[in-house]
Amino acid sequence: MTEAAAELVEILADEGVGHLFMNPGTDTAPIQEALAAARAAGTPHPDTILCIHEHVALSAAIGHHLLSGRPQAVLVHVDAGTLNVGGALHNAQRNGTPVVIMAGRSPYTVDRSVPGHRDNPIHWQQEQLDQPASMRAYAKWAMEVPRGRELGRIVRRAFHVAESEPTGPCYLMLPREALMEPAGPAAARLTRPCPPAPDPRGLARLAQLLADAERPVVVTGRVGRRPESVDVLVRISELLGTPVLDDRDRLNFPGEHPLYAGRDGTRFLAAADAVLVVDSEVPWVPAVASPPPDAALLQIDIDPAKPSMPMWDFPMTVSLTADSAIALPLLEAALCDLAEPRRERWSHRRLEAEAAVADVHAQWRRAAEPGGSPADAAEAFLAELDRALPPDVVVFDEAVTNRAACVRQLHRSPGRYFQAGAPSLGWAIGAAVGARLARPDLPLVAVCGDGAFNFGVPTAALWTAHRAGAPFVTVILDNRSYHASKLPVARLYPEGAAVRHGDFPETQLQPALDYVGLAQACGGEGEVVSRPAEMGPALERALASTASGKCVVLDVQLPGL
């Protein structure tokens, strides 16, 4: 008879899981044995990646999915391991990562005749009244496997839910006794639902409102999750003559395109009479800038209502539930049908929009000139980084308060640039491990703030990367502070005591950490970069070191703010 744990290993491989990111415990022994047996027999199984912190394990799964598009699996130890995935779970939720997070559960029985029974005091201490409670706000679905014969059907269901749009994490609890019981009948893989296409009448109305607009604007954040959609969005914006505002969770629009306004196009938004919102989690912040009250707000999104965000209440005029990879080509065709007699007006509008966006691009170039203000120092370093990056390098951006500078200065191609699109810091260096395993042919650079780097459990991430053979470069934008936590104090209390006295001890990362030494302690290399002109040569050396198997940390010394 096949043990349920062996069936689990077979199912993971059959579901397309290439790497199992794990941190083991007393409850994972049957799975470890099943993996060893599969390796010995040469039967299908995922490669195991030992992660010495669970936050790194789930972050690696996020990064792997970003590059591979495949479902993911993470294995952690009961409630403690579940809690240690921490903020990475929030990131997986907001990224829509189709990952099945599996955790053990304290054995139920004390009967020595039952395989997997309780045999350690910790089996009482680690048991909780409601272990999956911490997952319920973030996971799409959660379930415990009650018996070995039910395991196959339940695991198949977990992947079915995780990969159905909108995709996201699911949670499984695996009692040790159930893993050691006989498996049931073979469970068939469940067919994934096709992604949704837009309602034809809704699409026609949206296209008509967009075609009739005088000052349309496009807002996006994740069109680039399907790189082939980027070219379609470019053609739509060129046809209509619309500037494109981009929060850039993915690379959604070429950064050097004359209609690309990045995150600095609020004046276009404030004057718009129609706004096309495509795959944007937060299209604008009303307290900062909004479209006029009478503007037509037009939405295309796989998850337009955002039910996991309690106060998402942007009043859309037309809202289409659709995969943008399906909807955008249909929208382009509808607009082409409506182009006459509007084409001349659209062409004239495009010239005007390009002239206005050219002023925005000129501001970006000025900000990147060496010798600028301390607030612009990162711009110059990032501009030099962009010039030095080879075309095939993947960039993970977790620059936090310098995120806008990355949008302005880093120009990548679709499928080569990713941000977390989520609030929990520390994802990039763990995600880099998974991404390099997914695409070992592509070098990777993670750009982090110093605070975000530390949140990522760097010793665990770098150790795991070296052990797994997944080296990458980390560029730390080091201002020696939690600047994102300092800014609200100054903004909310501009005349307050903290500003008057320069008193921000809660946000100062002093004494400064030796990031070069940290990298070396984990088997890698490091280098301090103190001037923008040093960035290119330093990156060249760093990429050469990663080609030989070593992680490299570049500590970019920014002025303290």
BANUTI-882123 format. One record per residue (C-alpha): residue in one letter; y, x, z negated. Coordinates in steps of 0.05 Angstrom, whole numbers, always signed. Layout:
BEGIN
- A, Y, X, Z
...
//
This chain:
BEGIN
- M, +0, +0, +0
- T, +70, +23, +16
- E, +114, +32, -45
- A, +181, -5, -41
- A, +220, +60, -47
- A, +185, +86, +15
- E, +204, +22, +52
- L, +276, +33, +31
- V, +277, +102, +63
- E, +247, +74, +127
- I, +297, +18, +130
- L, +357, +65, +120
- A, +335, +106, +179
- D, +322, +44, +221
- E, +391, +16, +205
- G, +422, +79, +234
- V, +440, +115, +169
- G, +441, +189, +187
- H, +462, +216, +119
- L, +450, +188, +50
- F, +507, +211, +5
- M, +479, +211, -65
- N, +485, +232, -138
- P, +417, +222, -171
- G, +397, +197, -240
- T, +336, +178, -280
- D, +330, +114, -239
- T, +329, +146, -170
- A, +263, +184, -179
- P, +222, +137, -135
- I, +272, +144, -79
- Q, +274, +220, -86
- E, +198, +221, -82
- A, +198, +175, -21
- L, +248, +221, +13
- A, +206, +282, -2
- A, +145, +247, +26
- A, +182, +228, +90
- R, +206, +299, +99
- A, +135, +326, +90
- A, +105, +275, +138
- G, +161, +281, +189
- T, +174, +206, +188
- P, +244, +178, +199
- H, +292, +186, +141
- P, +365, +200, +129
- D, +387, +270, +110
- T, +407, +272, +37
- I, +475, +301, +19
- L, +480, +318, -54
- C, +550, +303, -79
- I, +567, +327, -148
- H, +617, +271, -158
- E, +607, +199, -135
- H, +680, +193, -111
- V, +665, +248, -61
- A, +600, +212, -40
- L, +634, +147, -22
- S, +694, +183, +9
- A, +646, +222, +52
- A, +614, +157, +75
- I, +683, +132, +95
- G, +697, +195, +135
- H, +629, +193, +168
- H, +641, +122, +192
- L, +710, +139, +219
- L, +679, +190, +266
- S, +610, +161, +279
- G, +622, +86, +277
- R, +554, +80, +243
- P, +535, +42, +179
- Q, +533, +84, +116
- A, +494, +87, +51
- V, +511, +116, -17
- L, +463, +123, -76
- V, +490, +130, -147
- H, +464, +127, -218
- V, +467, +58, -252
- D, +533, +36, -283
- A, +562, +105, -295
- G, +553, +125, -222
- T, +580, +58, -200
- L, +643, +68, -241
- N, +651, +139, -215
- V, +658, +117, -143
- G, +725, +93, -171
- G, +784, +88, -123
- A, +739, +106, -64
- L, +712, +36, -69
- H, +781, +7, -60
- N, +790, +53, +0
- A, +724, +30, +30
- Q, +745, -42, +21
- R, +813, -33, +55
- N, +784, +9, +110
- G, +729, -41, +124
- T, +676, +12, +117
- P, +606, -17, +128
- V, +572, +19, +71
- V, +515, -4, +26
- I, +526, +25, -43
- M, +460, +28, -80
- A, +455, +38, -155
- G, +397, +40, -202
- R, +390, -7, -261
- S, +359, +5, -329
- P, +285, -12, -327
- Y, +268, -80, -357
- T, +201, -67, -389
- V, +176, -24, -447
- D, +103, -36, -426
- R, +73, +33, -412
- S, +24, +2, -363
- V, +82, -17, -316
- P, +104, +40, -271
- G, +178, +56, -281
- H, +181, +29, -352
- R, +233, +49, -403
- D, +218, +119, -429
- N, +285, +147, -451
- P, +338, +124, -502
- I, +390, +124, -447
- H, +356, +64, -415
- W, +384, +22, -472
- Q, +452, +56, -475
- Q, +468, +52, -401
- E, +450, -22, -393
- Q, +509, -69, -386
- L, +514, -145, -390
- D, +542, -149, -320
- Q, +535, -83, -282
- P, +561, -109, -215
- A, +624, -139, -247
- S, +665, -77, -229
- M, +645, -85, -156
- R, +659, -159, -145
- A, +733, -154, -127
- Y, +718, -101, -75
- A, +649, -112, -46
- K, +634, -167, +5
- W, +567, -181, -26
- A, +525, -158, -86
- M, +452, -170, -106
- E, +396, -141, -148
- V, +327, -128, -119
- P, +282, -167, -168
- R, +214, -145, -141
- G, +187, -93, -93
- R, +162, -145, -44
- E, +232, -172, -35
- L, +266, -104, -26
- G, +261, -101, +50
- R, +292, -169, +63
- I, +349, -156, +13
- V, +366, -87, +41
- R, +367, -115, +112
- R, +414, -170, +88
- A, +460, -119, +56
- F, +470, -82, +121
- H, +477, -148, +159
- V, +535, -169, +115
- A, +567, -100, +113
- E, +569, -95, +189
- S, +592, -166, +203
- E, +666, -173, +216
- P, +708, -163, +177
- T, +664, -105, +157
- G, +662, -76, +87
- P, +621, -50, +28
- C, +561, -84, -3
- Y, +527, -68, -69
- L, +453, -66, -87
- M, +421, -56, -155
- L, +351, -24, -153
- P, +310, -29, -218
- R, +261, +28, -223
- E, +201, -18, -232
- A, +217, -55, -168
- L, +222, +11, -129
- M, +153, +30, -153
- E, +120, -37, -136
- P, +85, -49, -70
- A, +130, -68, -13
- G, +125, -137, +19
- P, +116, -153, +93
- A, +158, -112, +140
- A, +229, -138, +143
- A, +260, -144, +212
- R, +329, -117, +226
- L, +380, -173, +229
- T, +423, -182, +292
- R, +497, -168, +280
- P, +544, -225, +301
- C, +586, -211, +362
- P, +659, -196, +346
- P, +706, -256, +353
- A, +746, -269, +417
- P, +813, -304, +414
- D, +820, -379, +422
- P, +842, -390, +495
- R, +897, -440, +479
- G, +924, -397, +422
- L, +924, -336, +467
- A, +961, -374, +522
- R, +1015, -397, +473
- L, +1022, -327, +444
- A, +1029, -297, +513
- Q, +1081, -349, +533
- L, +1124, -337, +471
- L, +1120, -262, +482
- A, +1137, -268, +556
- D, +1198, -312, +542
- A, +1226, -267, +487
- E, +1290, -228, +498
- R, +1279, -174, +444
- P, +1204, -168, +431
- V, +1174, -114, +386
- V, +1103, -93, +374
- V, +1078, -75, +304
- T, +1010, -44, +293
- G, +969, -4, +244
- R, +896, -1, +266
- V, +889, -15, +341
- G, +863, +56, +346
- R, +800, +39, +308
- R, +776, +27, +379
- P, +806, +86, +417
- E, +798, +50, +484
- S, +849, -3, +460
- V, +905, +48, +456
- D, +914, +51, +532
- V, +916, -25, +535
- L, +970, -29, +482
- V, +1010, +24, +520
- R, +1006, -17, +584
- I, +1028, -81, +549
- S, +1088, -46, +517
- E, +1108, -15, +583
- L, +1101, -81, +620
- L, +1145, -118, +569
- G, +1191, -60, +554
- T, +1179, -65, +479
- P, +1187, -11, +426
- V, +1125, -1, +383
- L, +1128, +5, +308
- D, +1067, +38, +278
- D, +1043, +46, +207
- R, +990, +92, +237
- D, +928, +81, +195
- R, +896, +104, +260
- L, +925, +136, +322
- N, +948, +72, +356
- F, +1000, +96, +406
- P, +1018, +164, +435
- G, +1069, +196, +388
- E, +1110, +226, +445
- H, +1113, +162, +486
- P, +1185, +140, +500
- L, +1171, +71, +469
- Y, +1140, +98, +405
- A, +1186, +87, +345
- G, +1135, +104, +292
- R, +1154, +80, +222
- D, +1228, +90, +236
- G, +1241, +28, +278
- T, +1266, -22, +227
- R, +1330, -34, +268
- F, +1286, -59, +325
- L, +1249, -105, +277
- A, +1313, -133, +248
- A, +1339, -152, +317
- A, +1273, -179, +346
- D, +1264, -251, +369
- A, +1188, -241, +377
- V, +1142, -194, +339
- L, +1071, -181, +362
- V, +1031, -159, +301
- V, +964, -127, +320
- D, +915, -102, +267
- S, +968, -89, +215
- E, +953, -94, +141
- V, +1026, -98, +119
- P, +1070, -108, +181
- W, +1135, -99, +142
- V, +1162, -98, +71
- P, +1210, -157, +66
- A, +1254, -123, +14
- V, +1265, -65, +63
- A, +1268, -98, +132
- S, +1245, -163, +164
- P, +1250, -199, +230
- P, +1303, -254, +235
- P, +1282, -321, +205
- D, +1277, -353, +274
- A, +1236, -298, +306
- A, +1167, -317, +333
- L, +1114, -280, +293
- L, +1051, -270, +334
- Q, +988, -241, +303
- I, +921, -215, +330
- D, +873, -191, +276
- I, +800, -191, +259
- D, +819, -214, +189
- P, +886, -249, +197
- A, +890, -286, +130
- K, +874, -224, +88
- P, +841, -264, +32
- S, +828, -202, -10
- M, +904, -193, -17
- P, +927, -250, -63
- M, +1000, -251, -40
- W, +994, -237, +35
- D, +1041, -292, +59
- F, +1074, -270, +124
- P, +1091, -335, +161
- M, +1060, -326, +229
- T, +1079, -373, +286
- V, +1013, -360, +322
- S, +954, -326, +288
- L, +891, -308, +327
- T, +826, -288, +294
- A, +800, -237, +344
- D, +776, -166, +354
- S, +837, -133, +385
- A, +791, -94, +432
- I, +773, -161, +463
- A, +841, -196, +455
- L, +888, -142, +482
- P, +858, -139, +553
- L, +860, -215, +556
- L, +932, -214, +532
- E, +950, -161, +585
- A, +920, -205, +639
- A, +958, -266, +614
- L, +1023, -228, +614
- C, +1011, -202, +684
- D, +1003, -275, +706
- L, +1070, -291, +673
- A, +1107, -229, +699
- E, +1141, -264, +758
- P, +1199, -278, +757
- R, +1209, -238, +693
- R, +1189, -168, +717
- E, +1260, -144, +734
- R, +1285, -166, +666
- W, +1227, -132, +631
- S, +1239, -67, +670
- H, +1312, -67, +651
- R, +1294, -80, +578
- R, +1245, -22, +580
- L, +1301, +26, +601
- E, +1344, +2, +544
- A, +1287, +8, +494
- E, +1270, +78, +517
- A, +1342, +100, +509
- A, +1344, +72, +438
- V, +1278, +104, +420
- A, +1302, +171, +449
- D, +1354, +172, +393
- V, +1298, +163, +342
- H, +1258, +221, +372
- A, +1320, +265, +372
- Q, +1327, +252, +297
- W, +1255, +273, +287
- R, +1266, +338, +324
- R, +1329, +354, +283
- A, +1291, +341, +218
- A, +1239, +393, +240
- E, +1289, +449, +251
- P, +1278, +507, +203
- G, +1331, +515, +149
- G, +1342, +441, +138
- S, +1348, +406, +72
- P, +1293, +411, +19
- A, +1276, +338, +33
- D, +1261, +356, +105
- A, +1222, +420, +91
- A, +1155, +387, +105
- E, +1179, +366, +174
- A, +1187, +438, +196
- F, +1119, +460, +170
- L, +1085, +399, +202
- A, +1120, +412, +269
- E, +1092, +482, +269
- L, +1024, +456, +248
- D, +1025, +407, +307
- R, +1041, +463, +356
- A, +983, +504, +329
- L, +929, +450, +327
- P, +878, +455, +383
- P, +869, +390, +422
- D, +800, +374, +395
- V, +818, +380, +321
- V, +811, +317, +279
- V, +867, +306, +228
- F, +858, +268, +163
- D, +927, +252, +135
- E, +937, +240, +60
- A, +1007, +268, +55
- V, +1032, +210, +11
- T, +1108, +219, +6
- N, +1106, +262, +69
- R, +1065, +210, +106
- A, +1125, +189, +148
- A, +1137, +262, +166
- C, +1065, +267, +191
- V, +1075, +206, +235
- R, +1138, +237, +264
- Q, +1111, +308, +274
- L, +1036, +306, +286
- H, +1016, +284, +356
- R, +941, +273, +366
- S, +899, +235, +415
- P, +862, +170, +399
- G, +803, +181, +354
- R, +832, +246, +328
- Y, +879, +222, +273
- F, +865, +180, +211
- Q, +900, +158, +148
- A, +868, +124, +89
- G, +903, +58, +101
- A, +888, +45, +27
- P, +921, +58, -40
- S, +873, +103, -78
- L, +890, +177, -72
- G, +838, +232, -63
- W, +800, +207, -2
- A, +815, +260, +51
- I, +776, +320, +27
- G, +714, +280, +11
- A, +721, +242, +77
- A, +725, +309, +112
- V, +655, +325, +89
- G, +626, +262, +120
- A, +667, +268, +183
- R, +643, +339, +196
- L, +571, +317, +186
- A, +582, +260, +235
- R, +615, +305, +288
- P, +598, +378, +273
- D, +626, +396, +341
- L, +697, +377, +321
- P, +739, +421, +274
- L, +776, +382, +220
- V, +842, +392, +183
- A, +858, +350, +121
- V, +933, +347, +106
- C, +943, +328, +32
- G, +997, +326, -20
- D, +981, +369, -79
- G, +971, +308, -123
- A, +924, +276, -73
- F, +884, +340, -67
- N, +872, +341, -142
- F, +853, +267, -143
- G, +798, +284, -92
- V, +757, +324, -143
- P, +766, +387, -102
- T, +712, +428, -136
- A, +661, +375, -120
- A, +687, +364, -49
- L, +689, +438, -30
- W, +622, +453, -63
- T, +590, +395, -27
- A, +620, +416, +39
- H, +593, +487, +34
- R, +524, +464, +12
- A, +521, +413, +69
- G, +547, +460, +122
- A, +609, +418, +134
- P, +669, +465, +128
- F, +741, +442, +141
- V, +812, +465, +131
- T, +857, +433, +78
- V, +932, +439, +85
- I, +964, +424, +18
- L, +1037, +403, +22
- D, +1052, +432, -47
- N, +1116, +408, -80
- R, +1085, +416, -150
- S, +1096, +344, -169
- Y, +1073, +273, -166
- H, +1133, +258, -122
- A, +1109, +187, -106
- S, +1113, +171, -181
- K, +1181, +204, -188
- L, +1215, +166, -132
- P, +1211, +97, -163
- V, +1244, +121, -227
- A, +1304, +147, -188
- R, +1305, +85, -144
- L, +1301, +34, -200
- Y, +1345, +73, -249
- P, +1395, +112, -206
- E, +1442, +122, -265
- G, +1387, +128, -317
- A, +1371, +183, -366
- A, +1316, +213, -323
- V, +1362, +223, -264
- R, +1422, +246, -305
- H, +1383, +299, -341
- G, +1332, +316, -288
- D, +1279, +296, -339
- F, +1213, +281, -303
- P, +1158, +317, -344
- E, +1108, +261, -328
- T, +1109, +278, -254
- Q, +1114, +354, -254
- L, +1050, +392, -236
- Q, +1070, +453, -275
- P, +1043, +504, -287
- A, +1022, +506, -214
- L, +948, +510, -199
- D, +920, +570, -161
- Y, +893, +532, -101
- V, +872, +596, -66
- G, +831, +616, -127
- L, +801, +547, -131
- A, +778, +551, -59
- Q, +748, +620, -71
- A, +711, +596, -133
- C, +677, +543, -90
- G, +655, +593, -38
- G, +714, +586, +9
- E, +779, +621, +26
- G, +852, +607, +16
- E, +922, +630, +35
- V, +993, +615, +13
- V, +1041, +594, +68
- S, +1114, +600, +48
- R, +1152, +595, +114
- P, +1142, +549, +174
- A, +1134, +609, +221
- E, +1072, +629, +182
- M, +1037, +563, +194
- G, +1009, +576, +264
- P, +977, +644, +248
- A, +950, +619, +182
- L, +917, +559, +216
- E, +886, +603, +269
- R, +855, +647, +215
- A, +832, +585, +176
- L, +798, +553, +236
- A, +762, +618, +251
- S, +736, +619, +179
- T, +711, +547, +183
- A, +674, +567, +247
- S, +636, +617, +204
- G, +620, +564, +152
- K, +675, +569, +100
- C, +724, +517, +76
- V, +796, +542, +75
- V, +855, +518, +34
- L, +926, +532, +59
- D, +975, +524, +2
- V, +1041, +506, +37
- Q, +1096, +519, -12
- L, +1150, +466, -6
- P, +1215, +466, -46
- G, +1208, +430, -112
- L, +1240, +361, -109
//
